Amino acid sequence: MRPAHPRIVLGLHRSRHGRRLLTRALELGVQAIDTGSNYLDFQSHRTLANVASDLLPRLTVSTKVGYFPGAQHSLAPDRLRRATERAASDLGREPDVVFLHNPEHSLTEATRDDLLEAACSTLADACAQGLCDRWGISSWDPRLLVIPAEGELPRPDVLMTRAGLLVSADILDAAERLAERLRPREAWGMSPFGGSTADAVWDRFDPRIFLREPRTSTPIQAAFRAAYRLPSVSAVAVGTDNPGHLGELTDALDLELDDHMIQQYRELLRARSQPV
Ligand SMILES: NC(=O)c1ccc[n+]([C@@H]2O[C@H](COP(=O)([O-])OP(=O)(O)OC[C@H]3O[C@@H](n4cnc5c(N)ncnc54)[C@H](OP(=O)(O)O)[C@@H]3O)[C@@H](O)[C@H]2O)c1
């Protein structure tokens, strides 16, 4: 068996939640899965408990609250609290991490400071009471997540934002500013392929230019590895339902990045985002 690869989080957003994939993940040393209360049509937690209750104790499970049936987003503390309790009971165990799921969708200019603070405190309290081990914020668009004055929010354990070569300069900058303000204990990336490796964009360039030794990998592996620096994160939540693909991703963790090329790419993105 390979050594643990804590830096990959197997994302279940698009997954059929098959047992074979989870078994293979553990064989490959991938010990973290990321789900959400709304994944698999709100059945993800129960499905995991049904198909893999014996595997769950060996996995670190992160999940998200804040999306409710009927496409509603809410940061109402009582709803977040109930959703966290429900996650634990549906999974048959407390989640390791509970994220606020895209809290930017529930914040308006007038309410955002109080609502966000109350939502963060709700999850911090839930952890203190043993309903989860850690809490965090998962934000698809951190540009919209303007946070109140420094020190007014509880410090999250994990901040998860989009990562990778398809992320625009303004999202990357916003994610980094947010991390500076919130000072999370860990920064995770997500969606390193922007949701699909079948998109035509991946045929238009070769991400191996970002590696020190391009010949040892595939373009998909290079794109995945580069995601750990755009922005700098210690783990990336990536989706696959294909155990062979997961093996390719774990192999990519050892690839060495060309720092200079990554830096140049950031500068290029910034230059493109400046108005002419
Ligand atoms: N706001 C949020 O909180 C939020 C939003 C989005 C995502 N996320 C998290 O991030 C995770 C990943 O996001 P995502 O699934 O949307 O996007 P993604 O990881 O960027 O892309 C997933 C796609 O990449 C393909 N892929 C993966 N490895 C591959 C390989 N080695 N070769 C070829 N294709 C490969 C998968 O196809 P195959 O199945 O065929 O391998 C899948 O279709 C989610 O599951 C979730 O945990 C969170």
The ligand as an ORCA input file, in Angstrom:
! r2SCAN-3c Opt
* xyz 0 1
  N     -18.628     25.688     -3.534
  C     -18.142     24.531     -3.178
  O     -18.086     24.204     -2.022
  C     -17.603     23.615     -4.236
  C     -17.818     23.918     -5.568
  C     -17.275     23.066     -6.525
  C     -16.519     21.984     -6.138
  N     -16.335     21.716     -4.809
  C     -15.552     20.547     -4.373
  O     -14.516     20.286     -5.298
  C     -14.694     18.958     -5.825
  C     -14.184     18.872     -7.245
  O     -14.911     19.731     -8.083
  P     -15.583     19.273     -9.460
  O     -15.862     17.820     -9.432
  O     -16.680     20.213     -9.715
  O     -14.503     19.593    -10.539
  P     -13.027     19.081    -10.935
  O     -12.403     18.316     -9.837
  O     -12.355     20.281    -11.439
  O     -13.295     18.149    -12.205
  C     -13.899     16.912    -12.112
  C     -13.769     16.241    -13.473
  O     -12.395     15.952    -13.741
  C     -12.307     14.669    -14.327
  N     -11.021     14.071    -13.946
  C     -10.496     13.946    -12.708
  N      -9.318     13.314    -12.756
  C      -9.091     13.021    -14.041
  C      -8.032     12.339    -14.728
  N      -6.971     11.852    -14.082
  N      -8.127     12.213    -16.071
  C      -9.192     12.679    -16.743
  N     -10.235     13.314    -16.150
  C     -10.182     13.484    -14.811
  C     -13.458     13.881    -13.774
  O     -13.895     12.931    -14.724
  P     -13.886     11.356    -14.362
  O     -14.960     11.133    -13.354
  O     -14.130     10.697    -15.681
  O     -12.516     11.065    -13.823
  C     -14.534     14.935    -13.536
  O     -15.444     15.002    -14.583
  C     -16.194     18.693     -5.666
  O     -16.532     17.319     -5.699
  C     -16.419     19.295     -4.317
  O     -15.934     18.426     -3.310
  C     -16.862     22.521     -3.853
*
